[in-house]
Amino acid sequence: MLVFVGLGYSTRHLTMEAIEELRSADVIYVDTYTSMYEDPIIKVILELNPRAEVIVARRSDLEGAAVNELIERSKTERVVVASPGDPFIATTHDAILADALRRDVKVKVVHGISFITMAFSRLGLQVYKFGKTVTLVYPHSSKPYSVVDVIYDNLKRNLHTLVLLDLDIEKSRAMSIPEAVDILLELDYLGFLKDRLALGIARLGWRDEKICAEVLPNLALKAFPPPPHSLVILARLDPVEEFFIEYWRQSCR
Amino acid sequence: MLVFVGLGYSTRHLTMEAIEELRSADVIYVDTYTSMYEDPIIKVILELNPRAEVIVARRSDLEGAAVNELIERSKTERVVVASPGDPFIATTHDAILADALRRDVKVKVVHGISFITMAFSRLGLQVYKFGKTVTLVYPHSSKPYSVVDVIYDNLKRNLHTLVLLDLDIEKSRAMSIPEAVDILLELDYLGFLKDRLALGIARLGWRDEKICAEVLPNLALKAFPPPPHSLVILARLDPVEEFFIEYWRQSCR
């Protein structure tokens, strides 16, 4: 059997079901490359299940040819793929799931607290007020104008945009709020963003999380704990939303 | 102190942090009206904390004048407001939170597994492919054309739409997939929905959850367990999404 387990972002986020599945697994692949975890998760897992084979998985262990072995083992053993947050929110492990279903392996999904939930919930913004979500990557050969196009399109519809920031743990690269602000302002060909209110969100769900509201350029001047970081570009606010945004402005003075 | 605790939708979803907060509370308001819970949650809470005053809260206990008492008690006691899913996803308890912050009461938020996470994660669809989310309510004095307008607008942008269905537990009313299909097809003034592929989702995250893919009119003919139900109206699918939609089609034959 193959069990996908969402770990949330902290030991505090572990669910009863996640703990039960970690305890009864024969093999546990711990995804250490799609996001960061607040606590020493490997240690926690080894304590929960000293009997299991724990594989500290890199991308090469959970993509491509390696998936074959993982699925083969799932036919006779209880194999857990454990990842930060929720197992499928960013479709990271969809390919493993699809492969397993194709090959008639029994599959179970254990949901975890996801960043998307926390963002939609914690900020005091309505889930109905969010448009399409985007990820901002570092500009390489081409500039990611598609990101500002999505933000513009959402703004036209009076919808907020959750902007996830490039995170590549194996390359030790994690985009910070000031970097993201610089990139966005450079891409802002219509000038809609230079006086746009936004939220800077650092380490959401961690003990030292920090949330600030400011006009976008000024967000880059605030002090944040290290990444993971993200942004919300705000559309027009209703009165309750206004209250919360003012709260996030005051609380990071 | 005032602690908002998300319970998820099943005892299996309880997090370490939620259990800790339920155990150390003096007073626990259990929200029993915004959504449904798979397990007998009141019994579970009483077992976790026999010492606490447990209030099986109706809407009138958590809205309007009653909020004042709750906040006053939070100044001297450890008060928990526990709700299904995540505490703020549908902004249900935002007003209590805002009031507490205004009155300088110390506040803590304990996130829970939310329906939005599960929907964005379980279906094999990309979170980046979802547009604005909508709630379909029963047509009363006016017809909710705004709902189909959002679906049309999302489809034009090649984005899926998560359609939440009317749920009023205090009035024992919960819209089913067949009811929702009828309402949507009646509102479908451009005829975009009558051959549109969609997902019917019943009791997501429960042990007897059921997910079916079909063209919208045919979804109404499938057998689903009782609500909570919801729909996803699908835009163009990429190959991985196609695989999963075919899976949801086969699995509910």
Interface residues (C-beta under 8 A of the other chain):
Chain A: G8 S10 T11 R12 H13 L14 T15 M16 E17 I19 E20 D86 P87 F88 I89 A90 T91 D94 A95 L97 A98 L101 V109 V110 H111 G112 I113 S114 I116 T117 M118 F120 S121 R122 G124 Q126 V127 Y128 K129 F130 G131 K132 T133 V134 T135 D153 R157 L159 G205 V240 F243 F244 Y247
Chain B: G8 S10 T11 R12 H13 L14 T15 M16 E17 I19 E20 D86 P87 F88 I89 A90 T91 D94 A95 L97 A98 L101 V109 V110 H111 G112 I113 S114 I116 T117 M118 F120 S121 R122 G124 Q126 V127 Y128 K129 F130 G131 K132 T133 V134 T135 D153 R157 L159 G205 V240 F243 F244 Y247
